[in-house]
Amino acid sequence: MKGYLFIVAIIVSYISVNAQTILTPQDAIALAIENNYDIQIARNLTDRAKNNTSRDNSGKKPTVGINANYTYRSDNTTANFQDGRSTSLSFASSQAANASIGVGYILYNGGFRDARIEQLAESYQLSKLELQATMENVAAQTLQQYYQVAALQENMNILSEAIEVSTARIERIEQEIAYGQSSGLAALNAMVDLNNDSLAYMTAQIQLDNAKRQLNNLMLSPLDYEIEVETDQEFLVGLDRDMLRDQMYAQNLQISAAEKNIEIGSISIDLLNARKLPTLRADVSYGVAYNKNNPASFLASLNNNGLNAGLTLTWDLYDGGQTRYALEDAKIANMGLELQRAQLLQDLDLQFEVAWANYTDRKEIHRSQERNVHISEANFQRTEEQYNIGQITTVEYRQAQLNLLNDRLATTSARFQVKIAEVELLLLSGLILD
């Protein structure tokens, strides 16, 4: 008997020994957004998309290049002149060198550069939407896991109280045995019940530890970091179905991303249309050249330098139908994006209706469970009074205790299921981070 009481004392004291600074939902979200790898990866992609919008990547700046060349030759030459003279040379050397610096600029290319700049800018905006969506999803996952931890933490408190009741029952039976008012069988039954309560507590502890590891993983904290969460969570007030639906259409990031993809698809069509138009390029260069000829040449050497300027017009009048095919494909792809947006709206409508139904149903279940708890508490209190005066058996007393325990656990589960349903609604409505 003392061994059982010792185990119970260890279990009951576990919570107070391991108590840490309480982590609020806001703290959990802030840590997850700051540290979560999914968000860091999405942020990196956004930085790359922003870098791509640089003017240096727009094609609107001129190009500058330097060219240089040097050639040395050693020839065996036989030269016959008009006046009848001839000469033969062996290993006659000649040298040639030239260098130039040039600037080129595309004056016109069918609006391709402007469309490309717009495409890069829209892609950057899309990446920002995707980053925000990742943050919202991580925040929702963190909140849902937070409430899982809170529910299990509350269960630990309820199970701890059940152990205290079972312990008090054993102590009462021990006193009754001492006065010859009870039997050893009643003590054995009480110990079995206490053992079952202790096992339930330890099982809940394992579940709680695993849930905390999941939460720490989302926040990128050490997996074994001990945390304690707030279990006294109030329901949100003022959640209106029509307001949330309107917010979903206005702020849901999936819808915004779908619309942005359609815009980018339209720009892709503009880029392909630009391929059908001419390109006009201007080039200016300054160059120097030096040639030292072999002795058989008319000129011993030649030096020149000068400025060159020109315009180049290129126009692919027909490319085998490749541009026409690409345009048709791009238009079909954009129609597909329109269909995807329509499908997304339909899916979101369904998700919203399911989420709202879950929310209202879970609130009603919670209200029903709370009524059950009040009834179970009154029943247990009356049963305990009758048990204390010996009017009912320990079996009846234990059943009343189990009824109250199960109703309290069910109420805790129902309460946090409402909080999880709130998270689902806020995520769909784009309000999860507000």
NORBEL-V51533 format. One record per residue. RES is the residue in one letter. PSI is psi in radians with two decimals (* if undefined). OMEGA is omega in degrees with one decimal (none if undefined). Layout:
RES:PSI:OMEGA ; RES:PSI:OMEGA
This chain:
M:-0.73:180.0 ; K:-0.60:177.3 ; G:-0.73:177.7 ; Y:-0.79:-177.9 ; L:-0.57:177.7 ; F:-0.76:178.5 ; I:-0.77:179.8 ; V:-0.71:-179.4 ; A:-0.67:178.4 ; I:-0.78:-177.8 ; I:-0.80:-176.7 ; V:-0.59:-178.2 ; S:-0.11:-174.2 ; Y:-0.74:-175.9 ; I:-0.83:-176.9 ; S:-0.58:-179.6 ; V:-0.67:-174.4 ; N:0.16:-178.1 ; A:2.35:179.5 ; Q:3.11:174.9 ; T:2.33:-175.7 ; I:2.28:178.1 ; L:2.15:178.9 ; T:2.80:176.0 ; P:-0.66:-179.9 ; Q:-0.70:177.4 ; D:-0.73:-178.9 ; A:-0.77:179.3 ; I:-0.76:-178.7 ; A:-0.74:179.6 ; L:-0.72:-179.7 ; A:-0.78:-179.1 ; I:-0.60:-179.3 ; E:-0.62:-167.9 ; N:-0.39:-170.4 ; N:2.37:-176.8 ; Y:-0.67:179.1 ; D:-0.71:179.3 ; I:-0.70:178.5 ; Q:-0.70:178.3 ; I:-0.79:179.2 ; A:-0.65:178.6 ; R:-0.66:177.3 ; N:-0.73:177.7 ; L:-0.62:177.5 ; T:-0.71:177.9 ; D:-0.69:178.2 ; R:-0.73:179.3 ; A:-0.66:176.9 ; K:-0.72:179.0 ; N:-0.59:-179.7 ; N:-0.32:180.0 ; T:0.02:-179.7 ; S:2.58:178.5 ; R:-0.45:178.5 ; D:-0.32:180.0 ; N:0.18:-173.5 ; S:-0.32:-175.3 ; G:0.16:-178.3 ; K:0.11:176.5 ; K:2.64:179.1 ; P:2.83:175.0 ; T:2.49:-179.8 ; V:2.31:-179.3 ; G:2.68:177.5 ; I:2.35:175.7 ; N:2.40:177.6 ; A:2.58:-178.6 ; N:2.50:176.7 ; Y:2.34:-179.0 ; T:2.38:175.5 ; Y:2.34:179.6 ; R:2.58:174.3 ; S:1.94:-170.9 ; D:2.66:165.3 ; N:2.02:-169.1 ; T:2.39:169.3 ; T:2.08:-176.4 ; A:2.29:176.2 ; N:2.11:-176.1 ; F:2.89:-178.9 ; Q:-0.52:-178.3 ; D:0.12:176.1 ; G:-0.21:178.8 ; R:2.69:175.5 ; S:2.71:179.6 ; T:2.60:176.7 ; S:2.35:-178.6 ; L:2.46:174.9 ; S:2.36:179.5 ; F:0.80:177.4 ; A:2.17:-175.0 ; S:2.60:172.6 ; S:2.68:-177.7 ; Q:2.58:175.6 ; A:2.39:179.0 ; A:2.47:175.2 ; N:2.68:178.3 ; A:2.55:178.9 ; S:2.67:173.2 ; I:2.32:-175.1 ; G:2.68:177.2 ; V:2.27:178.0 ; G:2.56:-179.2 ; Y:2.33:177.5 ; I:1.99:-179.5 ; L:-0.60:-176.3 ; Y:2.34:174.9 ; N:0.69:175.1 ; G:0.34:-179.0 ; G:0.21:-177.5 ; F:-0.78:-176.6 ; R:-0.76:179.9 ; D:-0.71:178.8 ; A:-0.66:179.7 ; R:-0.74:177.7 ; I:-0.76:178.9 ; E:-0.69:179.1 ; Q:-0.76:179.4 ; L:-0.68:178.7 ; A:-0.73:178.9 ; E:-0.61:177.0 ; S:-0.64:175.8 ; Y:-0.75:177.5 ; Q:-0.66:177.5 ; L:-0.73:179.5 ; S:-0.59:176.3 ; K:-0.69:176.3 ; L:-0.72:-179.8 ; E:-0.64:175.1 ; L:-0.80:179.4 ; Q:-0.69:178.9 ; A:-0.70:176.9 ; T:-0.72:178.1 ; M:-0.73:179.6 ; E:-0.75:-179.6 ; N:-0.73:178.6 ; V:-0.71:177.8 ; A:-0.74:179.1 ; A:-0.78:178.0 ; Q:-0.71:-179.3 ; T:-0.78:179.0 ; L:-0.77:179.7 ; Q:-0.75:178.2 ; Q:-0.63:176.7 ; Y:-0.80:-178.9 ; Y:-0.50:172.9 ; Q:-0.78:178.1 ; V:-0.75:-179.6 ; A:-0.73:179.7 ; A:-0.78:179.9 ; L:-0.62:177.1 ; Q:-0.70:176.8 ; E:-0.65:176.6 ; N:-0.66:178.4 ; M:-0.72:178.3 ; N:-0.74:179.8 ; I:-0.78:179.6 ; L:-0.59:176.4 ; S:-0.72:177.6 ; E:-0.62:177.6 ; A:-0.68:177.3 ; I:-0.70:178.9 ; E:-0.72:178.8 ; V:-0.76:179.8 ; S:-0.62:177.4 ; T:-0.76:178.2 ; A:-0.60:178.5 ; R:-0.74:177.9 ; I:-0.77:179.6 ; E:-0.66:178.3 ; R:-0.77:-179.5 ; I:-0.66:177.3 ; E:-0.74:178.0 ; Q:-0.69:178.9 ; E:-0.68:177.7 ; I:-0.71:-179.7 ; A:-0.56:-179.9 ; Y:0.14:177.5 ; G:0.39:-177.7 ; Q:-0.05:-179.6 ; S:2.95:-176.3 ; S:2.93:177.6 ; G:-0.46:178.8 ; L:-0.72:178.7 ; A:-0.65:178.5 ; A:-0.73:178.7 ; L:-0.73:177.7 ; N:-0.71:179.8 ; A:-0.68:178.5 ; M:-0.66:176.0 ; V:-0.77:179.1 ; D:-0.71:178.2 ; L:-0.71:178.7 ; N:-0.72:177.3 ; N:-0.72:177.6 ; D:-0.69:179.8 ; S:-0.71:177.8 ; L:-0.71:177.3 ; A:-0.67:178.7 ; Y:-0.81:-178.6 ; M:-0.64:176.0 ; T:-0.76:177.5 ; A:-0.60:178.7 ; Q:-0.72:177.7 ; I:-0.79:178.9 ; Q:-0.72:-180.0 ; L:-0.75:179.2 ; D:-0.74:179.1 ; N:-0.69:178.6 ; A:-0.66:177.7 ; K:-0.66:177.4 ; R:-0.71:178.0 ; Q:-0.72:179.4 ; L:-0.76:177.3 ; N:-0.64:179.3 ; N:-0.70:178.1 ; L:-0.61:-179.2 ; M:-0.03:-177.3 ; L:0.63:173.0 ; S:2.83:174.3 ; P:2.36:-173.4 ; L:-0.47:-178.7 ; D:0.19:179.5 ; Y:2.19:-176.3 ; E:2.18:179.7 ; I:2.73:173.5 ; E:2.33:-175.2 ; V:2.91:177.2 ; E:2.20:178.8 ; T:-0.25:-179.0 ; D:1.40:-175.9 ; Q:2.15:178.4 ; E:2.62:175.5 ; F:2.59:175.7 ; L:2.49:178.7 ; V:2.67:175.2 ; G:0.28:175.9 ; L:1.94:-177.4 ; D:2.34:-175.1 ; R:-0.86:-177.0 ; D:-0.67:179.3 ; M:-0.78:-179.7 ; L:-0.67:178.4 ; R:-0.77:178.1 ; D:-0.71:178.5 ; Q:-0.63:179.1 ; M:-0.82:180.0 ; Y:-0.53:-175.3 ; A:-0.56:-169.0 ; Q:-0.15:-178.6 ; N:2.20:-173.5 ; L:-0.42:175.4 ; Q:-0.70:177.6 ; I:-0.78:-179.9 ; S:-0.71:179.7 ; A:-0.67:178.4 ; A:-0.75:178.7 ; E:-0.65:178.7 ; K:-0.65:177.3 ; N:-0.63:176.8 ; I:-0.73:177.7 ; E:-0.77:179.6 ; I:-0.64:176.9 ; G:-0.67:177.6 ; S:-0.66:177.9 ; I:-0.62:177.3 ; S:-0.62:176.3 ; I:-0.70:177.1 ; D:-0.68:178.7 ; L:-0.69:179.3 ; L:-0.64:176.8 ; N:-0.57:179.9 ; A:-0.47:178.7 ; R:-0.33:-179.2 ; K:-0.13:-176.0 ; L:2.81:-177.7 ; P:2.85:174.4 ; T:2.28:179.2 ; L:2.17:-176.1 ; R:2.40:176.2 ; A:2.40:178.9 ; D:2.38:175.9 ; V:2.33:179.0 ; S:2.70:174.2 ; Y:2.28:-175.8 ; G:2.73:174.6 ; V:2.58:-179.9 ; A:2.53:178.8 ; Y:2.28:179.0 ; N:2.21:173.3 ; K:1.95:-173.1 ; N:2.88:177.1 ; N:2.90:-173.9 ; P:-0.28:-179.7 ; A:-0.16:-177.3 ; S:2.68:178.6 ; F:-0.72:178.8 ; L:2.36:178.6 ; A:-0.68:179.8 ; S:2.86:-179.6 ; L:2.23:176.0 ; N:2.39:172.4 ; N:2.73:174.4 ; N:2.73:-179.2 ; G:3.05:-177.8 ; L:2.35:177.3 ; N:2.45:177.7 ; A:2.54:-179.9 ; G:2.85:175.9 ; L:2.46:179.7 ; T:2.17:177.9 ; L:2.19:175.5 ; T:2.44:-178.2 ; W:1.95:176.9 ; D:1.75:-178.2 ; L:-0.53:179.1 ; Y:2.19:-177.5 ; D:0.53:178.9 ; G:0.27:178.0 ; G:0.11:-177.5 ; Q:-0.76:-179.7 ; T:-0.74:178.7 ; R:-0.76:178.9 ; Y:-0.76:-178.9 ; A:-0.65:178.5 ; L:-0.80:178.8 ; E:-0.72:179.8 ; D:-0.73:-179.9 ; A:-0.68:178.6 ; K:-0.69:177.4 ; I:-0.72:179.1 ; A:-0.68:179.9 ; N:-0.63:173.9 ; M:-0.64:176.2 ; G:-0.66:177.7 ; L:-0.65:176.2 ; E:-0.74:178.5 ; L:-0.67:178.1 ; Q:-0.67:178.1 ; R:-0.75:178.9 ; A:-0.73:178.2 ; Q:-0.69:178.6 ; L:-0.78:178.7 ; L:-0.72:178.4 ; Q:-0.76:179.5 ; D:-0.71:179.6 ; L:-0.64:175.3 ; D:-0.81:179.2 ; L:-0.81:180.0 ; Q:-0.69:-179.8 ; F:-0.78:-179.7 ; E:-0.73:178.3 ; V:-0.76:-179.1 ; A:-0.72:179.2 ; W:-0.71:178.0 ; A:-0.74:177.3 ; N:-0.75:-179.1 ; Y:-0.89:-178.2 ; T:-0.68:179.3 ; D:-0.75:-179.5 ; R:-0.59:175.2 ; K:-0.70:178.9 ; E:-0.70:176.9 ; I:-0.73:179.2 ; H:-0.74:178.1 ; R:-0.72:178.9 ; S:-0.72:179.4 ; Q:-0.64:177.6 ; E:-0.69:176.7 ; R:-0.70:177.6 ; N:-0.68:179.6 ; V:-0.75:178.4 ; H:-0.73:179.3 ; I:-0.77:-179.6 ; S:-0.67:178.1 ; E:-0.77:178.6 ; A:-0.70:179.4 ; N:-0.74:-179.7 ; F:-0.70:178.9 ; Q:-0.77:179.2 ; R:-0.70:178.9 ; T:-0.70:179.4 ; E:-0.69:177.6 ; E:-0.76:179.8 ; Q:-0.61:178.7 ; Y:-0.67:-178.5 ; N:-0.47:179.4 ; I:0.16:173.0 ; G:0.39:-178.5 ; Q:-0.30:178.0 ; I:2.87:-178.1 ; T:2.93:177.3 ; T:-0.52:178.6 ; V:-0.79:178.8 ; E:-0.66:178.4 ; Y:-0.77:179.4 ; R:-0.70:179.9 ; Q:-0.71:177.5 ; A:-0.67:177.6 ; Q:-0.78:179.8 ; L:-0.68:177.6 ; N:-0.79:179.6 ; L:-0.75:-179.7 ; L:-0.85:-178.3 ; N:-0.68:179.1 ; D:-0.66:178.9 ; R:-0.73:177.7 ; L:-0.72:179.3 ; A:-0.64:179.0 ; T:-0.72:176.9 ; T:-0.80:178.1 ; S:-0.77:-179.0 ; A:-0.66:-178.6 ; R:-0.79:-177.9 ; F:-0.35:171.1 ; Q:-0.58:174.9 ; V:-0.75:179.7 ; K:-0.69:177.9 ; I:-0.66:176.6 ; A:-0.63:175.8 ; E:-0.73:-179.9 ; V:-0.76:179.9 ; E:-0.73:179.0 ; L:-0.75:-179.0 ; L:-0.63:178.5 ; L:-0.80:179.6 ; L:-0.61:-175.4 ; S:-0.01:179.7 ; G:0.41:-177.0 ; L:0.16:-172.2 ; I:-0.53:-178.1 ; L:0.06:179.6 ; D:*:none
